[in-house]
Amino acid sequence: MTSFSDTMSDRFMMFSVNLINLEKQICKTYAGRHIYGQLFRSGTSAGANYEEARAGESSADFIHKMQISLKEFRESHYWIGLISAAKLIDSQDSALIFIRSESKELANIIAKSIFTAKTKILKKTNKA
């Protein structure tokens, strides 16, 4: 049976794969290449930081890495919005719709995980 964190890892990986597959559509202009480069770095970094968080040495380390992942997803969501607004890809393109939705959903899941981890730390502190 696949664990939640394994499923999340798979989603991060597929998000990155979908970003990679957008390269040919976006990189036709200087602006497109620049924006794609920013999106590529932030989008792939989010998954890498999630994997680091899974192997966190402490709860604080886990939270820190998850916060970095969240920041990267928020940045990715910005670049995806800019691609759509600048019409670098048709806003109705199914790949663009997917990565926009997935970036928002994954960011929300990460934010909730951070909140849950912080709540657990606070409960431990209050019991001591």
SEKE-221685 format. One record per residue: residue number from 1; x, y, z of N, C-alpha, C, CB in turn. Coordinates in nm, 2 decimals, always signed. Atoms other than C-alpha are relative to their C-alpha. Glycine has a CB too. Layout:
<recs>
{NUM, {X, Y, Z}, {X, Y, Z}, {X, Y, Z}, {X, Y, Z}}
...
</recs>
This chain:
<recs>
{1, {+0.08, -0.12, +0.00}, {+0.00, +0.00, +0.00}, {+0.09, +0.13, +0.00}, {-0.10, +0.00, +0.12}}
{2, {-0.08, -0.12, +0.01}, {+0.13, +0.34, -0.09}, {-0.04, +0.10, +0.11}, {-0.02, +0.07, -0.14}}
{3, {+0.03, -0.09, -0.11}, {+0.17, +0.59, +0.19}, {-0.03, +0.14, -0.06}, {+0.13, +0.01, +0.09}}
{4, {+0.03, -0.14, +0.04}, {+0.05, +0.95, +0.18}, {+0.12, +0.07, -0.05}, {-0.06, +0.08, +0.11}}
{5, {-0.12, -0.08, +0.05}, {+0.40, +1.09, +0.15}, {+0.06, -0.06, -0.13}, {+0.11, -0.01, +0.11}}
{6, {-0.05, +0.05, +0.13}, {+0.49, +0.85, -0.13}, {-0.09, +0.05, -0.11}, {-0.01, -0.16, +0.00}}
{7, {+0.10, -0.05, +0.10}, {+0.17, +0.96, -0.32}, {+0.04, +0.15, -0.02}, {-0.14, -0.01, +0.06}}
{8, {-0.04, -0.14, +0.02}, {+0.28, +1.32, -0.26}, {+0.13, +0.01, -0.08}, {+0.02, +0.07, +0.14}}
{9, {-0.13, +0.00, +0.08}, {+0.63, +1.25, -0.39}, {-0.03, -0.02, -0.15}, {+0.09, -0.11, +0.06}}
{10, {+0.04, +0.02, +0.14}, {+0.47, +1.11, -0.70}, {-0.06, +0.12, -0.07}, {-0.09, -0.12, -0.01}}
{11, {+0.06, -0.12, +0.05}, {+0.26, +1.42, -0.74}, {+0.10, +0.11, -0.03}, {-0.11, +0.05, +0.09}}
{12, {-0.11, -0.10, +0.02}, {+0.57, +1.64, -0.70}, {+0.07, -0.03, -0.13}, {+0.09, +0.01, +0.12}}
{13, {-0.08, +0.04, +0.11}, {+0.75, +1.44, -0.96}, {-0.08, +0.02, -0.13}, {+0.03, -0.15, +0.01}}
{14, {+0.08, -0.02, +0.12}, {+0.46, +1.45, -1.21}, {-0.02, +0.15, -0.03}, {-0.14, -0.06, +0.02}}
{15, {+0.01, -0.15, +0.02}, {+0.43, +1.83, -1.15}, {+0.13, +0.05, -0.07}, {-0.01, +0.07, +0.14}}
{16, {-0.13, -0.03, +0.06}, {+0.80, +1.86, -1.24}, {+0.00, -0.04, -0.15}, {+0.12, -0.05, +0.07}}
{17, {+0.00, +0.05, +0.14}, {+0.76, +1.64, -1.55}, {-0.09, +0.09, -0.09}, {-0.05, -0.15, +0.00}}
{18, {+0.09, -0.08, +0.08}, {+0.47, +1.85, -1.67}, {+0.06, +0.14, -0.03}, {-0.14, +0.02, +0.08}}
{19, {-0.07, -0.13, +0.02}, {+0.68, +2.17, -1.62}, {+0.10, -0.02, -0.12}, {+0.07, +0.05, +0.12}}
{20, {-0.11, +0.03, +0.10}, {+0.96, +2.01, -1.83}, {-0.07, -0.01, -0.14}, {+0.07, -0.13, +0.03}}
{21, {+0.07, +0.01, +0.13}, {+0.71, +1.93, -2.11}, {-0.06, +0.13, -0.05}, {-0.11, -0.10, +0.02}}
{22, {+0.05, -0.13, +0.05}, {+0.60, +2.29, -2.13}, {+0.11, +0.08, -0.07}, {-0.06, +0.08, +0.11}}
{23, {-0.11, -0.08, +0.05}, {+0.95, +2.41, -2.23}, {-0.01, +0.04, -0.15}, {+0.13, -0.08, +0.02}}
{24, {+0.01, -0.03, +0.15}, {+0.90, +2.39, -2.61}, {-0.10, +0.10, -0.03}, {-0.02, -0.13, -0.08}}
{25, {+0.11, -0.10, +0.02}, {+0.58, +2.59, -2.59}, {+0.04, +0.14, +0.05}, {-0.13, -0.05, +0.06}}
{26, {-0.02, -0.13, -0.06}, {+0.71, +2.87, -2.37}, {+0.13, +0.06, -0.05}, {+0.01, -0.02, +0.15}}
{27, {-0.13, -0.06, +0.03}, {+1.07, +2.92, -2.48}, {+0.02, +0.05, -0.14}, {+0.11, -0.11, +0.03}}
{28, {-0.01, -0.06, +0.13}, {+1.00, +3.08, -2.81}, {+0.05, +0.14, -0.01}, {-0.13, -0.02, -0.08}}
{29, {-0.04, -0.14, -0.01}, {+1.08, +3.43, -2.70}, {+0.10, +0.02, +0.12}, {-0.12, +0.10, +0.01}}
{30, {-0.08, -0.03, -0.11}, {+1.33, +3.59, -2.47}, {-0.08, +0.00, +0.13}, {+0.08, +0.14, -0.02}}
{31, {+0.08, -0.01, -0.13}, {+1.06, +3.67, -2.21}, {-0.05, -0.14, +0.04}, {-0.13, +0.09, -0.03}}
{32, {+0.04, +0.14, -0.03}, {+0.93, +3.31, -2.24}, {+0.11, -0.08, +0.06}, {-0.05, -0.07, -0.13}}
{33, {-0.12, +0.07, -0.06}, {+1.28, +3.17, -2.18}, {+0.03, +0.04, +0.14}, {+0.12, +0.02, -0.09}}
{34, {-0.03, -0.05, -0.13}, {+1.33, +3.39, -1.88}, {-0.11, -0.05, +0.10}, {+0.00, +0.15, +0.00}}
{35, {+0.11, +0.04, -0.08}, {+0.99, +3.31, -1.73}, {+0.00, -0.15, +0.02}, {-0.14, +0.04, -0.05}}
{36, {+0.00, +0.14, -0.01}, {+1.02, +2.94, -1.80}, {+0.12, -0.04, +0.09}, {+0.02, -0.07, -0.14}}
{37, {-0.12, +0.03, -0.09}, {+1.37, +2.94, -1.63}, {-0.04, +0.02, +0.14}, {+0.12, +0.08, -0.04}}
{38, {+0.04, -0.03, -0.14}, {+1.22, +3.09, -1.32}, {-0.10, -0.11, +0.05}, {-0.07, +0.14, +0.01}}
{39, {+0.10, +0.10, -0.04}, {+0.93, +2.85, -1.32}, {+0.06, -0.14, +0.02}, {-0.11, -0.01, -0.11}}
{40, {-0.07, +0.13, +0.00}, {+1.15, +2.55, -1.39}, {+0.08, -0.01, +0.14}, {+0.10, -0.01, -0.11}}
{41, {-0.08, +0.00, -0.12}, {+1.38, +2.64, -1.09}, {-0.09, -0.01, +0.12}, {+0.09, +0.12, +0.01}}
{42, {+0.08, +0.00, -0.12}, {+1.10, +2.71, -0.84}, {-0.09, -0.13, +0.00}, {-0.09, +0.12, +0.00}}
{43, {+0.09, +0.12, +0.00}, {+0.87, +2.42, -0.95}, {+0.08, -0.13, +0.03}, {-0.06, -0.01, -0.14}}
{44, {-0.07, +0.13, -0.03}, {+1.14, +2.15, -0.94}, {+0.06, +0.01, +0.14}, {+0.11, -0.02, -0.11}}
{45, {-0.06, -0.02, -0.14}, {+1.29, +2.29, -0.62}, {-0.11, -0.04, +0.11}, {+0.04, +0.14, +0.02}}
{46, {+0.11, +0.03, -0.10}, {+0.95, +2.25, -0.44}, {+0.00, -0.15, +0.03}, {-0.14, +0.04, -0.06}}
{47, {+0.00, +0.15, -0.02}, {+0.96, +1.87, -0.49}, {+0.13, -0.05, +0.07}, {-0.01, -0.07, -0.13}}
{48, {-0.13, +0.04, -0.07}, {+1.33, +1.84, -0.39}, {+0.00, +0.04, +0.14}, {+0.12, +0.08, -0.07}}
{49, {+0.01, -0.04, -0.14}, {+1.26, +2.03, -0.07}, {-0.10, -0.08, +0.08}, {-0.04, +0.15, +0.01}}
{50, {+0.09, +0.09, -0.06}, {+0.97, +1.81, +0.00}, {+0.07, -0.13, +0.04}, {-0.12, -0.03, -0.09}}
{51, {-0.08, +0.12, -0.02}, {+1.20, +1.51, -0.03}, {+0.09, +0.02, +0.12}, {+0.07, -0.05, -0.12}}
{52, {-0.09, -0.03, -0.11}, {+1.44, +1.67, +0.21}, {-0.08, +0.01, +0.13}, {+0.08, +0.14, -0.02}}
{53, {+0.08, -0.01, -0.13}, {+1.16, +1.74, +0.46}, {-0.04, -0.14, +0.05}, {-0.13, +0.08, -0.03}}
{54, {+0.04, +0.13, -0.04}, {+1.06, +1.38, +0.45}, {+0.11, -0.07, +0.08}, {-0.03, -0.09, -0.12}}
{55, {-0.11, +0.05, -0.07}, {+1.41, +1.30, +0.58}, {+0.05, +0.09, +0.10}, {+0.11, -0.04, -0.10}}
{56, {-0.04, -0.10, -0.10}, {+1.42, +1.58, +0.83}, {+0.06, -0.06, +0.12}, {-0.12, +0.09, +0.03}}
{57, {-0.06, +0.05, -0.12}, {+1.64, +1.54, +1.13}, {-0.07, +0.03, +0.12}, {+0.14, +0.06, +0.01}}
{58, {+0.08, -0.03, -0.11}, {+1.39, +1.69, +1.36}, {-0.13, +0.06, -0.05}, {+0.08, +0.10, +0.09}}
{59, {+0.13, -0.06, +0.04}, {+1.04, +1.84, +1.36}, {+0.03, +0.14, -0.05}, {-0.10, +0.01, +0.12}}
{60, {-0.04, -0.14, +0.04}, {+1.20, +2.19, +1.33}, {+0.05, -0.01, -0.14}, {+0.09, +0.06, +0.09}}
{61, {-0.06, +0.01, +0.14}, {+1.40, +2.07, +1.02}, {-0.11, -0.03, -0.10}, {+0.11, -0.11, +0.00}}
{62, {+0.11, +0.04, +0.09}, {+1.09, +1.91, +0.87}, {-0.08, +0.13, -0.03}, {-0.10, -0.10, +0.07}}
{63, {+0.08, -0.12, +0.03}, {+0.89, +2.24, +0.91}, {+0.08, +0.10, -0.08}, {-0.03, +0.06, +0.14}}
{64, {-0.08, -0.09, +0.08}, {+1.17, +2.45, +0.77}, {+0.01, -0.04, -0.14}, {+0.15, +0.01, +0.06}}
{65, {-0.01, +0.04, +0.14}, {+1.21, +2.24, +0.46}, {-0.14, +0.01, -0.07}, {+0.05, -0.15, -0.01}}
{66, {+0.14, -0.01, +0.06}, {+0.83, +2.23, +0.41}, {-0.03, +0.15, -0.03}, {-0.10, -0.06, +0.10}}
{67, {+0.02, -0.14, +0.03}, {+0.82, +2.61, +0.44}, {+0.07, +0.04, -0.13}, {+0.05, +0.08, +0.12}}
{68, {-0.07, -0.03, +0.12}, {+1.08, +2.63, +0.17}, {-0.08, -0.05, -0.12}, {+0.15, -0.05, +0.00}}
{69, {+0.08, +0.06, +0.11}, {+0.87, +2.40, -0.05}, {-0.12, +0.08, -0.03}, {-0.04, -0.15, +0.04}}
{70, {+0.12, -0.08, +0.02}, {+0.56, +2.61, +0.01}, {+0.04, +0.13, -0.07}, {-0.06, +0.03, +0.14}}
{71, {-0.04, -0.13, +0.07}, {+0.75, +2.93, -0.09}, {+0.03, -0.03, -0.15}, {+0.13, +0.05, +0.07}}
{72, {-0.03, +0.03, +0.14}, {+0.87, +2.76, -0.41}, {-0.13, -0.02, -0.08}, {+0.09, -0.12, -0.01}}
{73, {+0.13, +0.02, +0.06}, {+0.51, +2.65, -0.49}, {-0.07, +0.13, -0.03}, {-0.08, -0.10, +0.08}}
{74, {+0.07, -0.13, +0.02}, {+0.38, +3.00, -0.44}, {+0.07, +0.08, -0.11}, {+0.01, +0.08, +0.13}}
{75, {-0.07, -0.07, +0.11}, {+0.65, +3.14, -0.66}, {-0.04, -0.07, -0.14}, {+0.15, -0.01, +0.02}}
{76, {+0.04, +0.07, +0.13}, {+0.57, +2.87, -0.93}, {-0.14, +0.05, -0.04}, {+0.00, -0.15, +0.03}}
{77, {+0.14, -0.04, +0.03}, {+0.20, +2.97, -0.91}, {+0.00, +0.14, -0.06}, {-0.09, -0.01, +0.13}}
{78, {-0.01, -0.14, +0.06}, {+0.30, +3.33, -0.98}, {+0.04, -0.01, -0.15}, {+0.10, +0.08, +0.08}}
{79, {-0.05, +0.01, +0.14}, {+0.50, +3.23, -1.29}, {-0.10, -0.06, -0.09}, {+0.13, -0.08, +0.00}}
{80, {+0.11, +0.06, +0.08}, {+0.22, +3.01, -1.41}, {-0.10, +0.10, -0.04}, {-0.06, -0.12, +0.07}}
{81, {+0.10, -0.11, +0.03}, {-0.02, +3.30, -1.38}, {+0.05, +0.10, -0.10}, {-0.04, +0.07, +0.13}}
{82, {-0.06, -0.10, +0.10}, {+0.22, +3.53, -1.57}, {+0.00, -0.06, -0.14}, {+0.14, +0.03, +0.05}}
{83, {+0.00, +0.07, +0.13}, {+0.25, +3.27, -1.85}, {-0.14, +0.01, -0.06}, {+0.04, -0.15, +0.01}}
{84, {+0.14, -0.01, +0.05}, {-0.13, +3.27, -1.88}, {-0.03, +0.15, -0.04}, {-0.09, -0.05, +0.10}}
{85, {+0.04, -0.14, +0.02}, {-0.17, +3.65, -1.85}, {+0.08, +0.06, -0.12}, {+0.04, +0.08, +0.13}}
{86, {-0.08, -0.05, +0.11}, {+0.11, +3.72, -2.10}, {-0.03, -0.08, -0.13}, {+0.15, -0.01, +0.03}}
{87, {+0.04, +0.08, +0.11}, {-0.05, +3.46, -2.33}, {+0.12, -0.07, -0.07}, {-0.07, +0.09, -0.11}}
{88, {-0.12, +0.08, +0.05}, {+0.28, +3.27, -2.37}, {-0.05, -0.14, -0.04}, {+0.11, -0.01, +0.10}}
{89, {+0.07, +0.13, +0.03}, {+0.05, +2.96, -2.38}, {-0.15, +0.04, +0.01}, {+0.04, -0.12, +0.09}}
{90, {+0.14, -0.02, -0.01}, {-0.32, +2.96, -2.44}, {-0.05, -0.04, +0.14}, {-0.08, -0.08, -0.11}}
{91, {+0.05, +0.02, -0.14}, {-0.49, +2.99, -2.10}, {-0.09, -0.12, +0.01}, {-0.07, +0.12, +0.05}}
{92, {+0.09, +0.12, +0.00}, {-0.72, +2.70, -2.20}, {+0.08, -0.13, -0.03}, {-0.11, +0.01, -0.10}}
{93, {-0.09, +0.11, +0.03}, {-0.42, +2.47, -2.27}, {-0.01, -0.10, +0.12}, {+0.15, +0.04, -0.02}}
{94, {+0.02, +0.10, -0.10}, {-0.48, +2.15, -2.07}, {+0.12, -0.02, +0.09}, {-0.04, -0.14, -0.05}}
{95, {-0.12, +0.01, -0.08}, {-0.12, +2.13, -1.95}, {+0.01, +0.12, +0.10}, {+0.13, -0.02, -0.09}}
{96, {+0.00, -0.13, -0.08}, {-0.13, +2.49, -1.82}, {-0.10, -0.01, +0.11}, {-0.01, +0.12, -0.09}}
{97, {+0.11, +0.01, -0.10}, {-0.46, +2.43, -1.65}, {+0.04, -0.10, +0.11}, {-0.13, -0.04, -0.07}}
{98, {-0.04, +0.10, -0.10}, {-0.32, +2.12, -1.48}, {+0.10, +0.05, +0.09}, {+0.05, -0.13, -0.07}}
{99, {-0.11, -0.05, -0.09}, {+0.00, +2.28, -1.35}, {-0.05, +0.11, +0.09}, {+0.12, +0.04, -0.08}}
{100, {+0.05, -0.10, -0.08}, {-0.19, +2.58, -1.23}, {-0.08, -0.05, +0.12}, {-0.09, +0.10, -0.08}}
{101, {+0.08, +0.06, -0.10}, {-0.44, +2.37, -1.04}, {+0.08, -0.08, +0.10}, {-0.11, -0.09, -0.06}}
{102, {-0.08, +0.08, -0.08}, {-0.18, +2.13, -0.91}, {+0.09, +0.08, +0.09}, {+0.09, -0.10, -0.09}}
{103, {-0.08, -0.09, -0.08}, {+0.05, +2.41, -0.79}, {-0.07, +0.05, +0.12}, {+0.07, +0.11, -0.08}}
{104, {+0.08, -0.06, -0.10}, {-0.23, +2.56, -0.59}, {-0.04, -0.11, +0.10}, {-0.13, +0.06, -0.06}}
{105, {+0.04, +0.11, -0.09}, {-0.35, +2.22, -0.45}, {+0.12, -0.05, +0.09}, {-0.05, -0.11, -0.08}}
{106, {-0.11, +0.04, -0.08}, {+0.00, +2.11, -0.35}, {+0.05, +0.10, +0.10}, {+0.12, -0.03, -0.10}}
{107, {-0.03, -0.10, -0.09}, {+0.07, +2.44, -0.19}, {-0.09, +0.00, +0.12}, {+0.00, +0.14, -0.06}}
{108, {+0.09, +0.00, -0.11}, {-0.24, +2.41, +0.02}, {+0.02, -0.13, +0.09}, {-0.15, -0.01, -0.06}}
{109, {-0.03, +0.12, -0.08}, {-0.15, +2.05, +0.13}, {+0.13, +0.03, +0.08}, {+0.02, -0.12, -0.10}}
{110, {-0.12, -0.03, -0.07}, {+0.20, +2.17, +0.22}, {-0.03, +0.09, +0.12}, {+0.11, +0.06, -0.09}}
{111, {+0.03, -0.09, -0.11}, {+0.06, +2.46, +0.42}, {-0.07, -0.07, +0.12}, {-0.09, +0.12, -0.06}}
{112, {+0.07, +0.07, -0.10}, {-0.17, +2.23, +0.61}, {+0.09, -0.09, +0.08}, {-0.12, -0.08, -0.06}}
{113, {-0.10, +0.09, -0.06}, {+0.12, +1.99, +0.68}, {+0.08, +0.08, +0.10}, {+0.09, -0.07, -0.10}}
{114, {-0.08, -0.09, -0.09}, {+0.32, +2.28, +0.83}, {-0.08, +0.04, +0.12}, {+0.04, +0.13, -0.08}}
{115, {+0.08, -0.04, -0.11}, {+0.03, +2.39, +1.04}, {-0.02, -0.12, +0.10}, {-0.14, +0.04, -0.05}}
{116, {+0.01, +0.12, -0.09}, {-0.02, +2.03, +1.17}, {+0.12, -0.03, +0.08}, {-0.04, -0.12, -0.09}}
{117, {-0.13, +0.02, -0.07}, {+0.35, +1.99, +1.25}, {+0.02, +0.10, +0.11}, {+0.11, +0.00, -0.10}}
{118, {-0.02, -0.10, -0.11}, {+0.36, +2.32, +1.44}, {-0.10, -0.02, +0.11}, {-0.03, +0.14, -0.06}}
{119, {+0.10, +0.03, -0.11}, {+0.04, +2.22, +1.63}, {+0.05, -0.11, +0.09}, {-0.13, -0.03, -0.06}}
{120, {-0.05, +0.12, -0.08}, {+0.20, +1.89, +1.74}, {+0.11, +0.05, +0.09}, {+0.05, -0.11, -0.10}}
{121, {-0.11, -0.05, -0.08}, {+0.51, +2.07, +1.86}, {-0.05, +0.08, +0.12}, {+0.10, +0.09, -0.09}}
{122, {+0.06, -0.08, -0.10}, {+0.30, +2.32, +2.05}, {-0.07, -0.09, +0.11}, {-0.10, +0.10, -0.06}}
{123, {+0.06, +0.09, -0.10}, {+0.10, +2.04, +2.22}, {+0.10, -0.07, +0.08}, {-0.08, -0.10, -0.07}}
{124, {-0.11, +0.07, -0.08}, {+0.43, +1.86, +2.32}, {+0.05, +0.10, +0.10}, {+0.11, -0.05, -0.09}}
{125, {-0.06, -0.11, -0.08}, {+0.56, +2.19, +2.46}, {-0.09, +0.02, +0.12}, {+0.03, +0.13, -0.07}}
{126, {+0.10, -0.03, -0.10}, {+0.24, +2.25, +2.66}, {-0.01, -0.12, +0.10}, {-0.13, +0.03, -0.06}}
{127, {+0.00, +0.12, -0.09}, {+0.25, +1.89, +2.81}, {+0.12, +0.00, +0.09}, {-0.02, -0.12, -0.08}}
{128, {-0.12, +0.01, -0.08}, {+0.60, +1.93, +2.94}, {+0.00, +0.09, +0.12}, {+0.12, +0.03, -0.09}}
</recs>
